[in-house]
Amino acid sequence: MFNNKENVRFEITIRNTHKEPVQLPLEFMRSVGPRIVLHDNRAQHSRKLSRNMPNAALLSNVTVVAPDQSVSISGLITRHELEAFGGRHLDVTAEVSINAPTDGTRNFRPMGTATLRIVGADVAQGLDPTRR
């Protein structure tokens, strides 16, 4: 539930499900952050959130992720970005995705996508049947 006072923070875990090690430019990925698109659940409105400026030099600094090993990347949606979608009346779905070169080249490929539903306090109260 979004209360207009705090940012929404989350962690993305990337797990190597292959039988071979994978090379990831993890520092680059962490510095840029995930791709985030907010979709208003009540209107036909979406907005891609801006990301940090990429530092291409970090692409050459790779982290080897062994089979079954996991790494994480932090994500953030600021309260100001969410307030633009309705504040306490907010009802959005955040589509979060990660793209990265996994084969030692600079060819970015989709690694995964997840969604988060974020609702404002007034909307959450209406969704909770015990508060009616």
DSSP file (Angstrom, degrees, kcal/mol; ACC not computed):
  #  RESIDUE AA STRUCTURE BP1 BP2  ACC     N-H-->O    O-->H-N    N-H-->O    O-->H-N    TCO  KAPPA ALPHA  PHI   PSI    X-CA   Y-CA   Z-CA
    1    1 A M              0   0    0      0, 0.0     2,-0.5     0, 0.0   119,-0.2   0.000 360.0 360.0 360.0 131.3    0.0    0.0    0.0
    2    2 A F  B     -a  120   0A   0    117,-3.6   119,-1.4    88,-0.1   122,-0.1  -0.771 360.0-178.8 -92.4 128.1    1.3    3.4   -1.0
    3    3 A N        -     0   0    0     -2,-0.5    85,-0.1   117,-0.2    -1,-0.1   0.251  45.1-114.5-112.2  11.9    1.0    6.1    1.6
    4    4 A N  S    S+     0   0    0      2,-0.2     3,-0.1    83,-0.2    -2,-0.1   0.518 100.9  81.7  68.7   7.1    2.5    9.1   -0.3
    5    5 A K  S    S+     0   0    0      1,-0.1     2,-0.3     2,-0.1    -1,-0.1   0.664  85.3  42.7-113.9 -22.6    5.4    9.2    2.2
    6    6 A E  S    S-     0   0    0     73,-0.1    -2,-0.2    72,-0.1    -3,-0.2  -0.900  74.6-113.8-130.6 154.7    7.9    6.6    1.1
    7    7 A N        -     0   0    0     -2,-0.3     2,-0.7    71,-0.1    71,-0.2  -0.411  35.3-114.2 -74.3 159.2    9.5    5.3   -2.0
    8    8 A V  E     -B   77   0B   0     69,-3.0    69,-2.5    -2,-0.1     2,-0.4  -0.893  37.7-173.6 -98.8 116.8    8.7    1.8   -3.2
    9    9 A R  E     +B   76   0B   0     -2,-0.7     2,-0.3    67,-0.2    67,-0.2  -0.858   7.9 167.2-111.4 145.6   11.9   -0.3   -3.0
   10   10 A F  E     -B   75   0B   0     65,-2.0    65,-3.2    -2,-0.4     2,-0.4  -0.977  26.8-129.5-152.1 162.5   12.3   -3.9   -4.2
   11   11 A E  E     -B   74   0B   0     -2,-0.3     2,-0.5    63,-0.2    63,-0.2  -0.943  11.9-153.7-117.8 138.4   14.9   -6.5   -5.0
   12   12 A I  E     -B   73   0B   0     61,-3.0    61,-2.3    -2,-0.4     2,-0.5  -0.953  10.7-155.4-110.0 125.9   15.3   -8.5   -8.1
   13   13 A T  E     -B   72   0B   0     -2,-0.5     2,-0.5    59,-0.2    59,-0.2  -0.888   4.2-163.8-104.3 129.8   16.9  -11.9   -7.8
   14   14 A I  E     -B   71   0B   0     57,-3.2    57,-2.3    -2,-0.5     2,-0.4  -0.959   8.3-169.5-113.4 122.6   18.6  -13.4  -10.9
   15   15 A R  E     -B   70   0B   0     -2,-0.5     2,-0.9    55,-0.2    55,-0.2  -0.940  23.2-129.0-117.3 133.6   19.4  -17.1  -10.7
   16   16 A N        +     0   0    0     53,-2.5    52,-2.9    -2,-0.4    53,-0.2  -0.705  29.1 173.4 -80.0 108.4   21.5  -19.0  -13.2
   17   17 A T        +     0   0    0     -2,-0.9    -1,-0.2    50,-0.2     2,-0.1   0.362  48.3  98.8 -97.3   3.8   19.4  -22.0  -14.1
   18   18 A H  S    S-     0   0    0      2,-0.2    50,-0.3     1,-0.1     4,-0.1  -0.378  80.0-123.4 -84.9 168.4   21.8  -23.1  -16.8
   19   19 A K  S    S+     0   0    0     48,-0.1    -1,-0.1    -2,-0.1    -3,-0.0   0.526  93.8  61.4 -88.0  -6.9   24.4  -25.9  -16.4
   20   20 A E  S    S-     0   0    0     46,-0.1    -2,-0.2     1,-0.1    45,-0.0  -0.839  96.3 -94.1-116.7 154.6   27.2  -23.5  -17.4
   21   21 A P        -     0   0    0      0, 0.0     2,-0.4     0, 0.0    45,-0.2  -0.311  37.2-145.4 -62.4 151.5   28.4  -20.3  -15.7
   22   22 A V  E     -C   65   0C   0     43,-2.3    43,-3.4    -4,-0.1     2,-0.6  -0.960   4.1-138.3-121.0 138.8   27.0  -17.0  -17.1
   23   23 A Q  E     +C   64   0C   0     79,-1.0    81,-0.5    -2,-0.4    41,-0.2  -0.865  25.5 179.7 -99.0 125.4   28.9  -13.8  -17.3
   24   24 A L  E     -C   63   0C   0     39,-2.7    39,-3.5    -2,-0.6     2,-2.1  -0.970  36.6-132.3-124.3 139.1   26.9  -10.7  -16.3
   25   25 A P     >  +     0   0    0      0, 0.0     4,-2.6     0, 0.0     3,-0.2  -0.504  43.2 168.0 -81.2  69.7   28.0   -7.0  -16.3
   26   26 A L  H  >  +     0   0    0     -2,-2.1     4,-2.8     1,-0.2     5,-0.2   0.850  67.7  51.8 -60.5 -41.6   26.5   -6.9  -12.8
   27   27 A E  H  > S+     0   0    0     34,-0.5     4,-2.4    -3,-0.2    -1,-0.2   0.916 112.0  48.0 -61.9 -41.7   27.9   -3.5  -11.8
   28   28 A F  H  > S+     0   0    0     30,-0.5     4,-2.3    33,-0.4     5,-0.3   0.946 112.6  48.7 -60.8 -48.4   26.5   -2.0  -15.0
   29   29 A M  H  X S+     0   0    0     -4,-2.6     4,-2.5     1,-0.2    -2,-0.2   0.889 113.1  47.3 -61.2 -41.0   23.1   -3.6  -14.4
   30   30 A R  H  < S+     0   0    0     -4,-2.8    -1,-0.2    -5,-0.2    -2,-0.2   0.886 111.6  50.3 -67.9 -38.6   23.1   -2.3  -10.8
   31   31 A S  H  < S+     0   0    0     -4,-2.4    -2,-0.2    -5,-0.2    -1,-0.2   0.877 118.3  37.7 -70.2 -35.5   24.1    1.2  -11.8
   32   32 A V  H  < S-     0   0    0     -4,-2.3    20,-1.2    -5,-0.2    -2,-0.2   0.867 100.9-153.0 -80.9 -38.9   21.4    1.5  -14.5
   33   33 A G     <  -     0   0    0     -4,-2.5    42,-0.1    -5,-0.3    -1,-0.1  -0.149  31.0 -47.9  85.9 172.5   18.7   -0.4  -12.6
   34   34 A P        -     0   0    0      0, 0.0     2,-0.4     0, 0.0    64,-0.2  -0.316  58.5-102.6 -75.9 161.7   15.8   -2.3  -14.0
   35   35 A R  E     -D   97   0D   0     62,-2.6    62,-2.5    16,-0.1     2,-0.4  -0.738  43.5-168.7 -81.0 129.7   13.5   -1.1  -16.8
   36   36 A I  E     -D   96   0D   0     -2,-0.4    13,-2.7    13,-0.4     2,-0.4  -0.986  14.5-178.6-129.4 127.8   10.2    0.0  -15.2
   37   37 A V  E     -DE  95  48D   0     58,-2.0    58,-3.1    -2,-0.4     2,-0.5  -0.994  16.5-148.8-122.6 126.2    6.9    0.9  -16.9
   38   38 A L  E     -DE  94  47D   0      9,-2.9     9,-2.2    -2,-0.4     2,-0.5  -0.824  10.6-165.6 -95.0 130.1    4.0    2.0  -14.8
   39   39 A H  E     -DE  93  46D   0     54,-2.6    54,-2.5    -2,-0.5     2,-0.4  -0.971  19.2-132.2-116.4 121.4    0.5    1.1  -16.2
   40   40 A D  E     -D   92   0D   0      5,-3.0     5,-0.5    -2,-0.5    52,-0.2  -0.598  11.2-152.4 -71.0 124.3   -2.5    2.9  -14.7
   41   41 A N  S    S+     0   0    0     50,-2.8    -1,-0.1    -2,-0.4    51,-0.1   0.570  92.0  44.3 -77.4  -8.2   -5.1    0.2  -13.9
   42   42 A R  S    S+     0   0    0     49,-0.4     2,-0.3     1,-0.1    -1,-0.2   0.601 117.6  33.6-109.0 -15.9   -8.0    2.5  -14.3
   43   43 A A  S    S-     0   0    0     -3,-0.2     2,-1.9     2,-0.2    -1,-0.1  -0.896  86.7-102.7-136.6 163.4   -7.0    4.4  -17.5
   44   44 A Q  S    S+     0   0    0     -2,-0.3     2,-0.4    -5,-0.1    -3,-0.1  -0.464  79.0 123.3 -84.5  65.2   -5.2    3.7  -20.7
   45   45 A H        +     0   0    0     -2,-1.9    -5,-3.0    -5,-0.5     2,-0.3  -0.993  31.6 169.9-134.6 131.9   -2.1    5.4  -19.5
   46   46 A S  E     -E   39   0D   0     -2,-0.4     2,-0.3    -7,-0.2    -7,-0.2  -0.961   9.9-167.6-135.8 154.6    1.5    4.2  -19.2
   47   47 A R  E     -E   38   0D   0     -9,-2.2    -9,-2.9    -2,-0.3     2,-0.5  -0.964  17.3-139.9-146.4 128.3    4.8    5.8  -18.4
   48   48 A K  E     -E   37   0D   0     -2,-0.3   -11,-0.2   -11,-0.2     2,-0.2  -0.748  29.8-131.1 -82.7 127.0    8.3    4.4  -18.7
   49   49 A L        -     0   0    0    -13,-2.7   -13,-0.4    -2,-0.5     2,-0.1  -0.529  22.2-108.4 -80.7 145.6   10.3    5.7  -15.8
   50   50 A S        -     0   0    0     -2,-0.2     2,-0.2   -15,-0.1    -1,-0.1  -0.390  34.3-152.4 -71.5 151.1   13.7    7.2  -16.4
   51   51 A R        -     0   0    0      1,-0.1   -18,-0.1    -2,-0.1   -19,-0.1  -0.672  28.3 -79.4-116.5 171.6   16.8    5.3  -15.4
   52   52 A N        -     0   0    0    -20,-1.2    -1,-0.1    -2,-0.2   -21,-0.0  -0.369  58.5 -92.1 -67.5 151.9   20.3    6.2  -14.3
   53   53 A M        -     0   0    0      1,-0.1     2,-0.1    -2,-0.1    -1,-0.1  -0.474  46.7-117.3 -65.7 130.8   22.7    7.1  -17.1
   54   54 A P        -     0   0    0      0, 0.0     2,-0.7     0, 0.0    -1,-0.1  -0.449  13.9-148.8 -72.7 142.8   24.6    4.1  -18.3
   55   55 A N    >   -     0   0    0     -2,-0.1     3,-2.2     1,-0.1     4,-0.3  -0.901   7.8-162.9-109.0  99.0   28.4    4.0  -17.8
   56   56 A A  G >  S+     0   0    0     -2,-0.7     3,-1.6     1,-0.3     4,-0.4   0.744  83.2  70.9 -57.7 -25.4   29.5    1.9  -20.8
   57   57 A A  G >  S+     0   0    0      1,-0.3     3,-0.9     2,-0.2    -1,-0.3   0.798  89.8  62.6 -62.2 -27.0   32.9    1.2  -19.2
   58   58 A L  G X  S+     0   0    0     -3,-2.2     3,-1.0     1,-0.2   -30,-0.5   0.656  83.9  77.8 -73.5 -14.3   31.2   -1.0  -16.6
   59   59 A L  G <  S+     0   0    0     -3,-1.6    -1,-0.2    -4,-0.3    -2,-0.2   0.815  90.4  54.2 -63.9 -29.1   30.1   -3.4  -19.4
   60   60 A S  G <  S+     0   0    0     -3,-0.9     2,-1.1    -4,-0.4    -1,-0.2   0.607  89.3  83.9 -82.5 -10.3   33.6   -4.9  -19.5
   61   61 A N    <   -     0   0    0     -3,-1.0   -34,-0.5    -4,-0.2   -33,-0.4  -0.781  69.6-176.9 -93.7  96.8   33.5   -5.6  -15.7
   62   62 A V        -     0   0    0     -2,-1.1     2,-0.5   -37,-0.2   -39,-0.1  -0.669  22.7-147.8-101.9 151.2   31.7   -9.0  -15.6
   63   63 A T  E     -C   24   0C   0    -39,-3.5   -39,-2.7    -2,-0.3     2,-0.6  -0.959  18.9-134.1-111.4 130.3   30.6  -11.1  -12.7
   64   64 A V  E     -C   23   0C   0     -2,-0.5     2,-0.7   -41,-0.2   -41,-0.2  -0.759  16.8-161.1 -87.6 123.7   30.6  -14.9  -13.3
   65   65 A V  E     -C   22   0C   0    -43,-3.4   -43,-2.3    -2,-0.6     3,-0.1  -0.921  12.7-145.1-108.1 112.6   27.4  -16.4  -12.0
   66   66 A A    >   -     0   0    0     -2,-0.7     3,-2.3   -45,-0.2   -50,-0.4  -0.239  38.5 -71.4 -71.8 161.3   27.8  -20.2  -11.4
   67   67 A P  T 3  S+     0   0    0      0, 0.0   -50,-0.2     0, 0.0    -1,-0.2  -0.285 122.5   9.0 -53.8 136.9   25.0  -22.7  -12.0
   68   68 A D  T 3  S+     0   0    0    -52,-2.9     2,-0.2   -50,-0.3   -51,-0.1   0.438 100.9 127.3  68.0   2.6   22.3  -22.4   -9.3
   69   69 A Q    <   -     0   0    0     -3,-2.3   -53,-2.5   -53,-0.2     2,-0.3  -0.605  45.4-151.7 -86.0 151.7   24.0  -19.2   -8.0
   70   70 A S  E     -B   15   0B   0    -55,-0.2     2,-0.3    -2,-0.2   -55,-0.2  -0.915  13.5-174.6-123.5 150.5   21.9  -16.0   -7.5
   71   71 A V  E     -B   14   0B   0    -57,-2.3   -57,-3.2    -2,-0.3     2,-0.3  -0.900  16.4-140.4-131.7 163.7   22.7  -12.3   -7.6
   72   72 A S  E     -B   13   0B   0     -2,-0.3     2,-0.4   -59,-0.2   -59,-0.2  -0.930   9.9-162.4-132.2 155.9   20.4   -9.4   -6.9
   73   73 A I  E     -B   12   0B   0    -61,-2.3   -61,-3.0    -2,-0.3     2,-0.2  -0.999  22.1-130.8-132.7 133.3   19.7   -5.9   -8.2
   74   74 A S  E     -B   11   0B   0     -2,-0.4     2,-0.3   -63,-0.2   -63,-0.2  -0.587  21.4-163.5 -84.4 147.1   17.8   -3.2   -6.2
   75   75 A G  E     -B   10   0B   0    -65,-3.2   -65,-2.0    -2,-0.2     2,-0.3  -0.918   3.9-167.6-128.2 157.3   14.9   -1.3   -7.8
   76   76 A L  E     -B    9   0B   0     -2,-0.3     2,-0.5   -67,-0.2   -67,-0.2  -0.993  14.9-172.4-148.4 134.6   13.2    1.9   -6.8
   77   77 A I  E     -B    8   0B   0    -69,-2.5   -69,-3.0    -2,-0.3    -2,-0.0  -0.992  32.3-133.3-122.2 120.1   10.1    3.8   -7.7
   78   78 A T     >  -     0   0    0     -2,-0.5     4,-1.8   -71,-0.2     5,-0.2  -0.319  13.2-122.1 -75.8 155.9   10.0    7.2   -6.1
   79   79 A R  H  > S+     0   0    0      1,-0.2     4,-2.5     2,-0.2     5,-0.2   0.831 114.0  58.1 -63.6 -31.2    7.0    8.6   -4.3
   80   80 A H  H  > S+     0   0    0      2,-0.2     4,-1.1     1,-0.2    -1,-0.2   0.889 104.8  49.8 -66.5 -38.8    7.0   11.5   -6.7
   81   81 A E  H  4 S+     0   0    0      1,-0.2     4,-0.2     2,-0.2    -2,-0.2   0.888 114.7  44.9 -65.3 -38.4    6.7    9.2   -9.7
   82   82 A L  H ><>S+     0   0    0     -4,-1.8     3,-1.8     1,-0.2     5,-0.9   0.850 104.4  61.4 -74.6 -34.9    3.8    7.4   -8.0
   83   83 A E  H ><5S+     0   0    0     -4,-2.5     3,-1.7     1,-0.3    -1,-0.2   0.830  94.3  64.7 -60.7 -31.0    2.1   10.6   -6.9
   84   84 A A  T 3<5S+     0   0    0     -4,-1.1    -1,-0.3     1,-0.3    -2,-0.2   0.703 100.5  53.0 -64.5 -18.6    1.8   11.5  -10.6
   85   85 A F  T < 5S-     0   0    0     -3,-1.8     6,-0.4    -4,-0.2    -1,-0.3   0.320 139.4 -65.5-100.3   6.2   -0.6    8.5  -11.0
   86   86 A G  T X 5 -     0   0    0     -3,-1.7     3,-2.6    -4,-0.2    -3,-0.2   0.463  53.7-139.5 130.7  -0.6   -2.9    9.5   -8.2
   87   87 A G  G > <S+     0   0    0     -5,-0.9     3,-1.9     1,-0.3   -83,-0.2  -0.262  91.3   7.8  55.5-123.1   -1.2    9.4   -4.8
   88   88 A R  G 3  S+     0   0    0      1,-0.3    34,-1.5    32,-0.2    35,-1.1   0.687 136.8  52.1 -64.9 -16.9   -3.6    7.9   -2.2
   89   89 A H  G <  S+     0   0    0     -3,-2.6    -1,-0.3    33,-0.2    -2,-0.2   0.225  85.0 136.1-100.8  12.2   -6.0    7.0   -5.1
   90   90 A L    <   +     0   0    0     -3,-1.9    30,-3.1    -4,-0.2    33,-0.2  -0.290  24.6 169.2 -64.9 139.0   -3.2    5.3   -7.0
   91   91 A D  E     + F   0 119D   0     -6,-0.4   -50,-2.8    28,-0.2   -49,-0.4  -0.678  23.1 145.9-149.7  93.1   -3.8    1.9   -8.7
   92   92 A V  E     -DF  40 118D   0     26,-2.6    26,-2.9   -52,-0.2     2,-0.5  -0.880  41.8-138.2-128.9 158.1   -0.9    0.9  -11.0
   93   93 A T  E     -DF  39 117D   0    -54,-2.5   -54,-2.6    -2,-0.3     2,-0.6  -0.983  19.2-149.6-112.4 126.1    0.9   -2.1  -12.2
   94   94 A A  E     -DF  38 116D   0     22,-3.4    22,-2.2    -2,-0.5     2,-0.7  -0.866   4.8-155.3 -96.5 120.5    4.7   -1.7  -12.4
   95   95 A E  E     -DF  37 115D   0    -58,-3.1   -58,-2.0    -2,-0.6     2,-0.5  -0.875  15.0-170.1 -96.4 115.1    6.2   -3.9  -15.1
   96   96 A V  E     +DF  36 114D   0     18,-3.2    18,-2.8    -2,-0.7     2,-0.3  -0.909   8.8 172.9-112.2 128.1    9.8   -4.5  -14.1
   97   97 A S  E     -DF  35 113D   0    -62,-2.5   -62,-2.6    -2,-0.5     2,-0.4  -0.964  21.0-149.8-138.1 155.4   12.2   -6.1  -16.6
   98   98 A I  E     - F   0 112D   0     14,-2.1    13,-3.2    -2,-0.3    14,-1.2  -0.984  12.4-177.9-124.0 131.0   15.9   -6.9  -16.8
   99   99 A N  E     + F   0 110D   0     -2,-0.4     9,-0.1    11,-0.3    -2,-0.0  -0.984  16.4 152.9-125.0 139.9   17.9   -7.0  -20.0
  100  100 A A  E     - F   0 109D   0      9,-2.4     9,-1.7    -2,-0.4     2,-0.6  -0.990  48.8-104.3-160.9 154.1   21.6   -7.9  -20.2
  101  101 A P        +     0   0    0      0, 0.0     3,-0.2     0, 0.0     7,-0.2  -0.764  36.9 174.3 -80.3 123.8   24.3   -9.4  -22.3
  102  102 A T        +     0   0    0     -2,-0.6   -79,-1.0     5,-0.4     6,-0.1   0.409  66.6  61.0-110.5   0.2   24.9  -12.9  -20.9
  103  103 A D  S    S-     0   0    0      4,-0.3    -1,-0.1   -81,-0.1     3,-0.1   0.172 115.9 -95.2-117.4  18.7   27.3  -14.3  -23.5
  104  104 A G  S    S+     0   0    0    -81,-0.5     2,-0.1     1,-0.3   -80,-0.1   0.440  96.4 100.5  84.4  -1.6   30.2  -11.9  -23.1
  105  105 A T  S    S-     0   0    0      2,-0.2    -1,-0.3     1,-0.0    -2,-0.1  -0.322  85.4-110.1 -99.5-171.1   29.1   -9.7  -26.0
  106  106 A R  S    S+     0   0    0     -2,-0.1     2,-0.8    -3,-0.1   -47,-0.0   0.080  76.8 121.4-107.0  21.8   27.2   -6.3  -25.8
  107  107 A N        -     0   0    0     -7,-0.0    -5,-0.4     2,-0.0     2,-0.3  -0.774  56.8-145.2 -88.0 108.6   24.0   -7.8  -27.2
  108  108 A F        -     0   0    0     -2,-0.8    -2,-0.1    -7,-0.2    -9,-0.0  -0.563  20.5-177.4 -78.0 134.7   21.3   -7.2  -24.6
  109  109 A R  E     -F  100   0D   0     -9,-1.7    -9,-2.4    -2,-0.3     2,-0.1  -0.956  35.0 -95.3-129.8 148.0   18.7   -9.9  -24.2
  110  110 A P  E     +F   99   0D   0      0, 0.0   -11,-0.3     0, 0.0     3,-0.1  -0.415  35.9 178.6 -62.5 134.3   15.6  -10.1  -22.0
  111  111 A M  E     -     0   0D   0    -13,-3.2     2,-0.3     1,-0.4   -12,-0.2   0.681  58.4 -41.3-106.6 -29.1   16.3  -12.0  -18.8
  112  112 A G  E     -F   98   0D   0    -14,-1.2   -14,-2.1     2,-0.0    -1,-0.4  -0.897  43.5-139.6 170.2 160.1   13.0  -11.7  -17.1
  113  113 A T  E     +F   97   0D   0     -2,-0.3     2,-0.3   -16,-0.2   -16,-0.2  -0.991  16.7 177.2-138.0 143.7    9.9   -9.6  -16.3
  114  114 A A  E     -F   96   0D   0    -18,-2.8   -18,-3.2    -2,-0.3     2,-0.4  -0.953  16.8-139.7-139.6 160.2    7.8   -9.3  -13.2
  115  115 A T  E     -F   95   0D   0     -2,-0.3     2,-0.4   -20,-0.2   -20,-0.2  -0.947   8.6-166.0-124.9 147.8    4.9   -7.2  -12.2
  116  116 A L  E     -F   94   0D   0    -22,-2.2   -22,-3.4    -2,-0.4     2,-0.6  -0.995  13.7-144.5-126.5 133.2    4.0   -5.4   -9.0
  117  117 A R  E     -F   93   0D   0     -2,-0.4     2,-0.5   -24,-0.2   -24,-0.2  -0.885  18.3-170.7 -97.9 129.0    0.6   -3.9   -8.2
  118  118 A I  E     -F   92   0D   0    -26,-2.9   -26,-2.6    -2,-0.6     2,-0.4  -0.977   5.1-178.5-122.8 122.0    0.9   -0.7   -6.2
  119  119 A V  E     -F   91   0D   0     -2,-0.5  -117,-3.6   -28,-0.2   -28,-0.2  -0.920  24.2-119.9-122.0 147.4   -2.3    0.8   -4.7
  120  120 A G  B  >  -a    2   0A   0    -30,-3.1     4,-2.8    -2,-0.4     5,-0.2  -0.299  36.8 -99.8 -75.8 167.2   -2.8    3.9   -2.7
  121  121 A A  H  > S+     0   0    0   -119,-1.4     4,-2.0     1,-0.2     5,-0.1   0.876 122.0  50.2 -58.0 -42.6   -4.2    3.9    0.8
  122  122 A D  H  > S+     0   0    0    -34,-1.5     4,-1.3     2,-0.2    -1,-0.2   0.893 113.3  45.5 -66.0 -39.5   -7.8    4.9   -0.3
  123  123 A V  H  > S+     0   0    0    -35,-1.1     4,-1.4   -33,-0.2    -2,-0.2   0.910 111.3  52.7 -68.7 -42.7   -7.8    2.1   -3.0
  124  124 A A  H  X S+     0   0    0     -4,-2.8     4,-1.3     1,-0.2    -2,-0.2   0.876 105.6  54.8 -61.7 -37.5   -6.4   -0.5   -0.6
  125  125 A Q  H  < S+     0   0    0     -4,-2.0     6,-0.3     1,-0.2     3,-0.2   0.888 107.9  49.5 -63.3 -38.5   -9.1    0.3    1.9
  126  126 A G  H  < S+     0   0    0     -4,-1.3    -1,-0.2     1,-0.2    -2,-0.2   0.759 109.5  52.2 -71.3 -24.5  -11.8   -0.3   -0.7
  127  127 A L  H  < S+     0   0    0     -4,-1.4    -1,-0.2    -3,-0.2    -2,-0.2   0.707  90.8  85.7 -81.5 -21.6  -10.1   -3.7   -1.6
  128  128 A D    ><  -     0   0    0     -4,-1.3     3,-1.9    -3,-0.2     4,-0.1  -0.720  63.9-161.1 -86.4 108.3  -10.1   -4.9    2.0
  129  129 A P  G >  S+     0   0    0      0, 0.0     3,-0.9     0, 0.0    -1,-0.2   0.722  87.8  63.8 -64.4 -19.5  -13.5   -6.5    2.7
  130  130 A T  G 3  S+     0   0    0      1,-0.2    -5,-0.0     2,-0.1    -2,-0.0   0.617  97.9  57.1 -77.9 -10.6  -13.0   -6.2    6.5
  131  131 A R  G <         0   0    0     -3,-1.9    -1,-0.2    -6,-0.3    -3,-0.1   0.269 360.0 360.0-102.2  10.9  -13.0   -2.4    6.1
  132  132 A R    <         0   0    0     -3,-0.9    -1,-0.2    -4,-0.1    -2,-0.1   0.448 360.0 360.0 -90.8 360.0  -16.4   -2.1    4.5
